[in-house]
Amino acid sequence: MAYDRLEKSCVLLGRPGTIASAEEFPISNVMIDADRYSYEGNWLFCTFTQSDIVAARIGFGRGKMDWRDYGIESAPISANALFSRIEVITSQGIYAYFSSDPDAGKALASSSTGLDLRLRNGQQDLIRISGWPVMHWQFQNPEGTLTTDLTVQIKQMTVWPDFVMPNNTFAVSVGSAVVSGSVCIEGETQFVVGTVVFDHPRIVVQPNAVAPFGWYLYAPIQFSNGIQLACYYSEDGSGQRDDIYSAGMLVWKDGNSRWLAECQVSNLKLDSDSQPVQWETQLRSDGCSASFSAKIRQLPLVRGWGDADPSRTQGKYVAYPLLMEVEGEGVFESQQVRLEQGRGIAEFLVRKGFQPTYP
């Protein structure tokens, strides 16, 4: 008998959609436990206030997933796989480092008593994440030409309802935070401040009697008036919206937050590379709603390292970050407010070979 995704997660503690302070949130929901779970990771979606360094997506995933859910039949399922990315969006374009290795996860050291993760390359820390709820993120590529040194103060966290696919169950903790620190690109260091949407995905590889995965759109947004919004929208391979997973979290400028249990995307338009260029989203719950229009700002790849090097991307899933520009409006406890000058990095994923009819 299927479990109630609105009441509990398959692997995370806490009722889905209940927002708690970071101090009250179970730290086990954001720690790596390779003995119990197939795949885990840590990701930051940063929006900076600077005009020259606009945004960044930084993080990694370690472990195995069953790639057949994503339409990839031949990909090996490795418990020691490691996927890491550093993507910095500047006013000129994207600087990106990707790494995908079926065995590098063996070298990722993690503490069993607290949040402390490290991946070393000789004397270099390619990945170092430590602390909770104030986190220290140090990432760099092996050449040392793209580095981040960030302090992230987590404010609110929630457990998202599980995303259930035929061969994987995907769970995720999502939170809002503020960030400060430095980004160094090819020897030039710049200090940054801004906001973050943090997430910790966790996968259990297991069979589930559900329809095939279709596609999803993830949109973490920071607006100029201090309001933060993160929302998922997903449909399965039969074109049915996942009514439980399609939801959002809104964080008001004073820190007050609300779970928006209903999310609907419409007027989704794609470019010639089948990537979104614009869409509209509506979210609502009792006493709270938000609606916005998003456009993707087309940006070139300025420089790529590792698997993001254009000479090495043949046949690889690159998925460069999609910088959103967002405008909308919301109602929060009877107060109407404009949602202006929104920015953030969207994620869009379609099962390979699937041809959906978009809303």
C-alpha positions as CSV (number, residue, x, y, z in Angstrom):
1,M,0.0,0.0,0.0
2,A,1.4,3.4,-1.0
3,Y,2.3,5.8,1.8
4,D,0.8,9.2,2.1
5,R,3.4,11.7,0.8
6,L,1.6,14.6,2.5
7,E,2.1,13.0,5.9
8,K,5.7,11.6,5.7
9,S,8.8,11.2,3.6
10,C,10.2,7.8,2.7
11,V,13.6,8.8,4.3
12,L,13.4,12.3,5.8
13,L,12.2,13.3,9.3
14,G,9.4,15.8,9.6
15,R,6.0,16.3,8.0
16,P,6.4,17.6,4.4
17,G,5.5,21.2,3.9
18,T,6.1,22.1,7.6
19,I,8.6,25.0,7.7
20,A,10.9,25.1,10.7
21,S,13.9,27.2,11.8
22,A,17.3,25.7,10.9
23,E,18.0,25.1,14.6
24,E,14.9,23.0,15.0
25,F,15.3,21.1,11.8
26,P,16.8,17.5,12.1
27,I,20.4,17.7,11.0
28,S,20.2,14.0,9.9
29,N,18.1,15.3,7.0
30,V,21.2,17.1,5.6
31,M,24.0,14.8,6.5
32,I,25.5,12.1,4.2
33,D,24.8,8.6,5.2
34,A,26.1,6.3,2.4
35,D,25.3,3.2,4.3
36,R,21.6,3.9,4.4
37,Y,20.8,5.9,1.2
38,S,21.7,5.3,-2.4
39,Y,22.5,9.0,-3.3
40,E,22.8,12.3,-1.5
41,G,24.1,15.7,-2.3
42,N,24.2,19.4,-1.2
43,W,23.4,22.3,-3.5
44,L,23.4,26.1,-3.3
45,F,21.4,28.3,-5.7
46,C,22.8,31.8,-5.0
47,T,21.5,35.2,-6.0
48,F,24.0,38.0,-5.4
49,T,23.4,41.7,-5.1
50,Q,26.4,42.6,-7.3
51,S,25.9,43.7,-10.9
52,D,29.0,41.9,-12.1
53,I,28.6,38.6,-10.3
54,V,24.9,37.8,-10.6
55,A,24.3,34.3,-9.4
56,A,25.9,30.8,-8.8
57,R,24.9,27.2,-8.6
58,I,27.4,25.1,-6.5
59,G,27.2,21.6,-5.2
60,F,27.6,17.9,-5.6
61,G,25.8,14.6,-5.6
62,R,27.3,11.3,-4.5
63,G,26.1,7.7,-5.0
64,K,23.8,5.8,-7.4
65,M,20.5,6.4,-9.1
66,D,18.7,4.3,-11.6
67,W,19.2,6.3,-14.8
68,R,16.4,4.4,-16.6
69,D,13.9,6.8,-15.0
70,Y,15.6,9.6,-16.9
71,G,15.5,7.7,-20.2
72,I,19.2,6.7,-20.1
73,E,19.4,2.9,-20.4
74,S,23.2,2.5,-20.7
75,A,24.5,4.6,-17.8
76,P,26.3,2.6,-15.1
77,I,24.8,2.6,-11.6
78,S,27.7,3.3,-9.3
79,A,27.5,3.7,-5.5
80,N,30.8,5.6,-5.6
81,A,29.8,8.0,-8.4
82,L,30.4,11.7,-7.8
83,F,28.9,14.6,-9.7
84,S,30.1,18.1,-8.9
85,R,29.5,21.6,-10.4
86,I,30.6,25.2,-9.9
87,E,28.7,27.6,-12.1
88,V,29.2,31.3,-11.7
89,I,27.1,33.7,-13.7
90,T,28.6,37.1,-14.3
91,S,27.4,40.1,-16.3
92,Q,29.5,38.7,-19.2
93,G,28.3,35.1,-19.1
94,I,28.8,31.8,-17.5
95,Y,32.0,30.3,-16.0
96,A,31.5,26.6,-15.3
97,Y,33.3,23.5,-13.9
98,F,31.7,20.1,-14.1
99,S,33.0,16.8,-13.0
100,S,31.4,13.3,-13.3
101,D,33.3,10.3,-12.1
102,P,32.0,6.8,-11.3
103,D,34.6,6.2,-8.5
104,A,35.6,9.6,-7.0
105,G,32.9,9.3,-4.4
106,K,35.0,6.9,-2.5
107,A,37.3,9.8,-1.6
108,L,34.5,12.0,-0.2
109,A,35.1,12.0,3.6
110,S,32.1,12.7,5.8
111,S,31.6,13.0,9.6
112,S,29.1,10.7,11.3
113,T,28.5,13.2,14.1
114,G,28.0,16.5,12.3
115,L,27.9,18.2,8.9
116,D,31.5,18.0,7.8
117,L,32.4,16.9,4.2
118,R,35.7,17.0,2.3
119,L,37.0,15.9,-1.0
120,R,40.8,16.4,-1.4
121,N,43.0,16.4,-4.5
122,G,46.5,16.2,-3.0
123,Q,46.8,19.2,-0.7
124,Q,43.8,20.9,-2.2
125,D,40.2,20.8,-0.9
126,L,38.0,20.5,-4.0
127,I,35.0,20.3,-1.8
128,R,34.7,21.4,1.8
129,I,31.3,21.9,3.6
130,S,31.1,22.2,7.3
131,G,28.8,23.6,10.1
132,W,25.1,23.9,10.8
133,P,23.1,26.1,10.7
134,V,26.0,28.4,9.7
135,M,27.7,26.5,6.9
136,H,31.1,27.1,5.3
137,W,31.3,26.2,1.6
138,Q,34.7,26.0,-0.1
139,F,34.7,24.7,-3.7
140,Q,37.3,24.9,-6.4
141,N,38.2,23.2,-9.7
142,P,41.5,21.2,-9.8
143,E,43.3,24.0,-11.6
144,G,42.3,26.5,-8.9
145,T,41.0,28.9,-11.5
146,L,37.4,28.9,-10.3
147,T,36.9,29.0,-6.5
148,T,34.2,29.9,-4.0
149,D,34.6,30.6,-0.3
150,L,31.1,31.2,1.1
151,T,29.5,31.5,4.5
152,V,25.8,30.4,4.4
153,Q,23.5,31.1,7.3
154,I,20.5,28.8,7.0
155,K,17.2,30.4,8.2
156,Q,14.2,28.2,7.4
157,M,14.0,24.6,6.2
158,T,11.3,22.2,5.1
159,V,10.9,18.7,3.9
160,W,9.4,18.5,0.3
161,P,7.0,15.7,-0.5
162,D,8.8,12.8,-2.0
163,F,9.1,12.5,-5.8
164,V,8.3,8.9,-6.7
165,M,9.5,7.3,-10.0
166,P,9.5,3.7,-11.2
167,N,13.0,3.0,-10.1
168,N,13.9,5.8,-7.7
169,T,12.3,7.6,-4.7
170,F,13.7,11.2,-4.5
171,A,13.5,13.1,-1.3
172,V,14.8,16.6,-0.6
173,S,15.2,19.1,2.2
174,V,14.9,22.8,1.0
175,G,15.9,25.9,2.9
176,S,16.4,29.7,2.6
177,A,19.6,31.4,3.7
178,V,21.8,34.5,3.4
179,V,25.3,34.2,1.9
180,S,28.5,36.2,2.0
181,G,32.1,35.5,0.9
182,S,34.2,35.5,-2.2
183,V,34.3,34.2,-5.7
184,C,37.6,34.0,-7.6
185,I,37.7,33.6,-11.4
186,E,41.1,33.2,-13.1
187,G,42.9,35.0,-10.3
188,E,40.4,37.9,-9.8
189,T,38.7,37.7,-6.4
190,Q,35.4,39.5,-5.8
191,F,33.4,39.7,-2.6
192,V,29.7,38.8,-2.8
193,V,26.6,39.0,-0.6
194,G,23.1,37.8,-1.3
195,T,20.6,35.1,-0.7
196,V,20.5,31.3,-1.2
197,V,18.1,28.5,-1.7
198,F,19.8,25.4,-0.2
199,D,18.8,21.8,-0.9
200,H,19.9,18.4,0.1
201,P,18.6,15.7,-2.2
202,R,18.4,12.0,-1.1
203,I,17.6,9.1,-3.3
204,V,16.6,5.5,-2.5
205,V,16.9,3.2,-5.5
206,Q,13.8,1.0,-5.3
207,P,10.9,-0.2,-7.5
208,N,7.7,1.8,-7.4
209,A,4.4,1.0,-9.2
210,V,3.9,4.5,-10.8
211,A,3.8,6.1,-14.2
212,P,7.2,7.0,-15.8
213,F,8.8,10.3,-15.1
214,G,8.0,13.1,-17.6
215,W,9.6,16.4,-16.7
216,Y,10.1,19.0,-14.0
217,L,10.8,22.7,-13.6
218,Y,12.5,24.1,-10.4
219,A,12.5,27.8,-9.8
220,P,14.2,29.4,-6.7
221,I,13.8,33.2,-6.9
222,Q,14.9,36.2,-4.9
223,F,12.9,39.4,-5.4
224,S,14.2,43.0,-4.8
225,N,11.9,43.6,-1.8
226,G,13.4,40.7,0.1
227,I,10.8,38.0,-0.6
228,Q,12.2,34.6,-1.5
229,L,10.3,31.9,-3.3
230,A,11.2,28.3,-4.3
231,C,8.8,26.1,-6.3
232,Y,8.7,22.8,-8.2
233,Y,6.4,21.8,-11.0
234,S,6.3,18.3,-12.4
235,E,4.4,16.0,-14.7
236,D,4.6,12.3,-15.3
237,G,5.0,10.5,-18.6
238,S,1.2,10.4,-19.1
239,G,1.0,14.2,-18.9
240,Q,-0.5,14.3,-15.4
241,R,0.7,16.9,-13.0
242,D,2.1,15.6,-9.7
243,D,-0.3,17.5,-7.5
244,I,1.6,16.7,-4.3
245,Y,5.1,17.5,-5.5
246,S,4.1,20.6,-7.5
247,A,4.3,23.2,-4.6
248,G,6.3,26.1,-3.3
249,M,7.8,27.7,-0.3
250,L,7.5,31.5,0.2
251,V,9.7,33.4,2.7
252,W,8.5,36.9,3.5
253,K,11.0,39.8,4.0
254,D,10.6,39.6,7.8
255,G,11.4,35.9,7.8
256,N,7.8,34.7,8.1
257,S,7.2,31.8,5.7
258,R,4.4,29.9,4.1
259,W,4.0,26.5,2.3
260,L,2.1,26.9,-1.0
261,A,0.5,23.5,-1.6
262,E,-0.6,24.1,-5.2
263,C,1.6,25.1,-8.1
264,Q,0.6,25.4,-11.8
265,V,2.8,26.3,-14.7
266,S,1.3,27.7,-18.0
267,N,2.4,29.2,-21.3
268,L,5.8,27.3,-21.1
269,K,7.8,28.1,-24.3
270,L,11.0,26.4,-25.4
271,D,13.8,27.5,-27.7
272,S,15.3,25.5,-30.6
273,D,17.5,23.6,-28.0
274,S,14.4,22.5,-26.1
275,Q,15.2,24.8,-23.2
276,P,12.6,27.1,-21.6
277,V,12.7,30.7,-22.5
278,Q,9.5,31.8,-20.7
279,W,6.6,30.6,-18.6
280,E,4.0,31.7,-16.0
281,T,3.5,30.2,-12.6
282,Q,0.6,30.4,-10.1
283,L,0.9,29.2,-6.5
284,R,-1.7,29.3,-3.7
285,S,-2.7,28.1,-0.3
286,D,-5.1,29.3,2.3
287,G,-4.5,33.1,2.8
288,C,-1.5,33.2,0.5
289,S,-0.9,33.2,-3.2
290,A,1.8,34.2,-5.7
291,S,1.9,34.5,-9.5
292,F,4.8,35.4,-11.7
293,S,6.1,35.5,-15.3
294,A,9.6,34.3,-15.9
295,K,12.0,34.8,-18.8
296,I,15.3,33.2,-19.3
297,R,18.2,35.6,-20.0
298,Q,20.4,34.1,-22.7
299,L,24.0,34.1,-21.7
300,P,27.1,32.6,-23.4
301,L,29.6,30.2,-21.8
302,V,32.7,32.4,-21.3
303,R,34.9,29.6,-20.0
304,G,34.5,25.9,-19.1
305,W,36.7,23.5,-17.2
306,G,36.5,19.8,-16.7
307,D,33.4,18.3,-18.4
308,A,32.2,21.8,-19.1
309,D,35.2,22.4,-21.4
310,P,33.5,22.7,-24.9
311,S,36.0,20.3,-26.3
312,R,34.9,17.6,-23.9
313,T,31.1,18.0,-23.8
314,Q,30.3,15.7,-26.7
315,G,27.6,13.3,-25.6
316,K,27.4,14.7,-22.0
317,Y,24.5,16.2,-20.2
318,V,25.7,19.8,-19.7
319,A,22.6,21.7,-18.7
320,Y,24.2,25.2,-18.2
321,P,22.4,27.3,-15.6
322,L,19.2,29.2,-16.7
323,L,19.2,32.7,-15.3
324,M,15.6,33.8,-14.7
325,E,14.3,37.4,-14.7
326,V,10.9,37.4,-12.9
327,E,8.0,39.8,-12.3
328,G,4.8,39.0,-10.4
329,E,2.5,39.7,-7.5
330,G,1.4,38.0,-4.3
331,V,-1.1,38.1,-1.5
332,F,0.2,37.3,2.0
333,E,-2.4,37.5,4.9
334,S,-4.6,39.9,2.9
335,Q,-1.6,42.2,2.0
336,Q,-1.0,42.6,-1.7
337,V,2.5,43.1,-2.8
338,R,4.4,43.4,-6.1
339,L,7.1,40.8,-6.8
340,E,9.7,42.8,-8.7
341,Q,13.1,42.3,-10.2
342,G,13.2,38.7,-9.3
343,R,16.3,36.6,-10.2
344,G,17.5,33.1,-9.8
345,I,18.8,29.9,-11.5
346,A,16.1,27.5,-12.8
347,E,16.5,23.8,-13.4
348,F,14.6,22.0,-16.2
349,L,14.8,18.3,-16.9
350,V,12.9,16.2,-19.4
351,R,13.2,12.4,-19.6
352,K,15.4,11.6,-22.6
353,G,13.3,10.7,-25.6
354,F,10.1,11.9,-24.1
355,Q,8.0,14.4,-26.1
356,P,5.6,16.1,-23.7
357,T,2.8,18.5,-24.4
358,Y,3.7,21.5,-22.2
359,P,1.0,23.5,-20.4
